[in-house]
């Protein structure tokens, strides 16, 4: 199973290259981990806004090794259906989070997202992930990156 990492997870990897996220990627395998062009754009904006050359360099290093997926059909259809469903349930989410969820769902990927209200995607919270990694860093079963 492949994992689509969201902005908060990739940001954590950029800021802590030897941290919990990096350890989970080692367990899962780098070939099963990717991110979205949406995430890359958000993080590049954040680095530019902060004006830190060090942060920009770290981000570019991470994006060179992570697969960065473009968003493509049928994510547009999934996005529309998902947005309508969440709005009917009174649980709208931001446009980028919605696109990431649609991209993951349409591509058969697991979206790792803390506290996401999208119950249609496989979701794992950061606190749960950290607890599992800390308790069982060498466990063979992996629920998320």
ABEGO torsion letter per residue (X at the ends): XBBBBBAAAAAAAAABAABAAAAAAAAAEAAABBBBAAAAAAAAAAAAAAGBAAAAAAAAAAAAABBBBBBBOAAAAAAAAAAAAAAAAGBBBBAAAAAAAAAAAAAGBBBBBBGBABAABBBBBAAAAAAAAAABAABABBABX
